[in-house]
């Protein structure tokens, strides 16, 4: 019975550490807008640095205005507008 408690505590500690690490990595927040095929979409994202947060925000915005892999790929090449990044 005692071993079950030890295992439960270890699992909870590991989950807590992983959650803390995930949130501590996302220190930069970027917002941007894109226009693709006459559709305008804005998005925000978090990341460990400006490049990662910008890329994720761009990918999220494209996901809202595209259908299929080809459109998503082409949307990834579109220039972003109104890019703003800062610390959370």
DOVEX-509987 format. One record per residue: y, z, x of N, C-alpha, C, O in turn; residue in three letters. Coordinates in pm, whole numbers, plus 32768, in hexadecimal, padded with zeros to 4 digits. Example, Ala and Ser with C-alpha at 12.3 -4.5 7.8 and 13.67 -1.06 7.14 Angstrom:
# residues 2
7DC7830C85277E3E830C84CE7EB6830C85287EB4834E8590ala/7F1F82C485057F9682CA855780038313850A80728324853Dser/
This chain:
# residues 88
7F8980008052800080008000807E8000805780E07FBD8037unk/807B804B80C480EF8053811C810A7FCC8160817E7FAA8177unk/80A37F81817F80B37EFE81C080FD7E9D816581497E498196unk/80E97EA780E181307E51808381C77E6B808782167E0E8081unk/81ED7EE98093827A7F0C809C82B77ED8811D83287EA6811Eunk/826E7EE38189829F7EB1820982B37E1B820383187DE78231unk/82537DD481CB825D7D4281BE82D47D1E8165831F7CC18184unk/82E57D6680F583547D4A809B83DA7D5F80E184367D0F80CFunk/83E77DC9812F84647DE48176847E7D7981DE84F07D4B81ECunk/84187D4F822784297CE7828C84547C64824C84AC7C20827Funk/84167C4081DD84397BC4819784CA7BCB816485147B6A8172unk/84F27C3C812B857C7C4B80FB85E07C46816D864B7C0A815Funk/85C17C8381DD86197C7C825186277BED828586957BC182A6unk/85B77BA6828D85BB7B1B82BB860F7AC6825C865E7A738289unk/85FE7AD981DA864E7A8D817986E27AAF818687377A57817Cunk/87007B2D819E878B7B5681B087C97B19822C883B7AEB8228unk/87807B17829987B27ADC831587C87A468304882E7A128331unk/876A7A0182C58778797182B087F079528256883978F2826Funk/880479A181EE8877798D819588F979A381E08957795581D1unk/89007A0C823089787A28827F899579B682DF8A08798C82EDunk/892F7982832189417913838089747897833989CC7852836Cunk/893C787A82C289687803827989FC780E82548A4677AC8263unk/8A27788082248AB3788E81FB8B11789682718B84786D8266unk/8AE478CA82E18B3B78D283568B4D784A83988BB0783583DDunk/8AF077EE83838AFE776783BA8B6B771883728BB076C783AFunk/8B7A772F82F28BD976E282A18C63772382A88C8A776C824Eunk/8CAC770883138D2E774583268DA276E5830E8E1477118301unk/8D88766583098DF0760182F38DDA75C0826A8D6A759A8248unk/8E4575B5821C8E3D7573819A8E9674F7819F8F0B74FF81C5unk/8E5E748681788EAA740981738EA773D180E58E4273DA809Funk/8F16739880BD8F1C7351803D8F5272C6805A8FA672B280B2unk/8F217266800E8F4C71DB801E8F32718F7F9E8EEC71BF7F45unk/8F6B711A7F978F5670C07F268F2D70377F5B8F5070117FCBunk/8EE36FEE7F0A8EBD6F647F2C8ED56F0D7EB28ED96F3E7E41unk/8EE46E8C7EC98EE86E2A7E5E8E7F6DC27E808E856D817EE8unk/8E1E6DB27E268DB06D547E3B8D996D097DB98D806D457D51unk/8DA16C857DC08D906C2F7D4B8DE86C5E7CD78DBB6C6D7C66unk/8E676C747CF68ECE6C9A7C968EB46D227C548EEF6D407BEDunk/8E5E6D727C8F8E476DFA7C5F8E7C6E5B7CC78E626E4C7D3Eunk/8EC86EBD7C9A8F066F1F7CF38EBC6FA47CE48EA66FD37C74unk/8E966FE07D538E4C705D7D4E8E7970B87DC08E88708A7E31unk/8E8E71377DA38EB1719A7E0A8E4071FE7E178DF572157DB8unk/8E34723A7E8D8DC972997EA68DF272FC7F138E4872DE7F66unk/8DB473717F118DC573D77F798D3D73F87FB38CD773EC7F70unk/8D3D742380328CC0744D80718CDD74B080E18D4C74B38118unk/8C7A74FE81028C82755F816F8C2B753181E28BC774EC81CEunk/8C517557825B8C00753582D08C25758B83468C8975D38343unk/8BD6758583AF8BF275D484278C6A75A084758CA975EB84C0unk/8C8B752084638D0074E684A58D3D747C84498D04745A83E1unk/8DAF744984708DF873EA841B8DAA736984048DAA73338395unk/8D687338846C8D1D72BA845E8CAB72C883F98C98727183A4unk/8C61733484018BF0734883A58C20735C83168BE5732682B8unk/8C8B73AA83048CBF73C2827E8CF8734282408CE6732881C9unk/8D3C72F182938D73727282638D037213823A8D0B71D381D1unk/8C9D7209828C8C2C71B0826E8BE771DA81EC8BC47185819Aunk/8BD3725B81DA8B92728C81618BE8727480E58BB4724E807Dunk/8C6A728B80EF8CC47272807E8CC471DD80598CC471BA7FE3unk/8CC3718780BE8CC070F680A68C3D70CF80618C3D70828002unk/8BCF710680928B4C70E780578B4671197FC68B1070D47F70unk/8B7E718F7FAB8B7E71C57F238BD2716E7EC58BAA71547E54unk/8C4571417EF48C9B70EB7EA18C5370677E848C5770367E13unk/8C14702F7EE88BCB6FB17ED48B586FC17E718B3B6F667E23unk/8B1870347E728AA8704B7E188AD470467D868A8370277D2Eunk/8B5270647D6C8B8470647CE38BA86FD97CAF8BAE6FC57C35unk/8BC06F787D088BEF6EF57CDC8B906E827CFE8BB16E0E7CE6unk/8B1D6EA17D368AC06E367D5D8A3D6E417D118A196EAA7CDAunk/89F66DD17D1089706DCD7CD889196D817D3A89316D0A7D53unk/88B86DC27D71885C6D807DCC88846D8E7E5E88F46DB47E7Eunk/88266D707EB288366D827F42889D6D237F7C88ED6D4B7FD1unk/889D6CA67F5188F96C437F8889896C697F6D89DE6C627FC6unk/89A76C907EF28A2F6CBA7ED28A566D387F1F8AC66D427F50unk/89FB6D967F2A8A186E107F758A356DF180088A8F6E2C8043unk/89EA6D9580408A016D6C80CC8A8A6D2B80DA8AD46D4A8137unk/8AAC6CD1807F8B2F6C8E80848BA26CEF806B8C0C6CE380A9unk/8B8E6D4F80138BF46DB27FF88C0E6E0980748C7E6E35808Bunk/8BA76E2180C18BB66E70813C8C156E31819F8C486E7681F7unk/8C2C6DB081938C876D6981ED8D186D6881BB8D726D3E8204unk/8D2E6D9581418DB36D9481058E0A6DFF81498DDC6E6D8166unk/8E866DDB81608EE76E39819D8F076EA881398F1C6E8E80C3unk/8F096F2381688F2B6F9381118FC36FA28106900E6F76815Eunk/8FEE6FE08099907C6FF5807D9095708A806D903B70D68048unk/910F70B48089913A713F807190DF71A680B690BF720C807Aunk/90B7718D8130906071EA817790AE7267819E9117725F81DDunk/907872DA817790B3735C819A904273BA81C28FE273CB8178unk/904F73F682368FEA74548266902D74D6829190A074D682BEunk/8FE475438282901775C382AE8FA9762B82B08F3B7615827Cunk/8FC8769C82ED8F68770A82F28F5F774C826A8FC07752821Funk/8EE8777C824B8ED277C481CF8F01785081DB8EF7789D817Bunk/
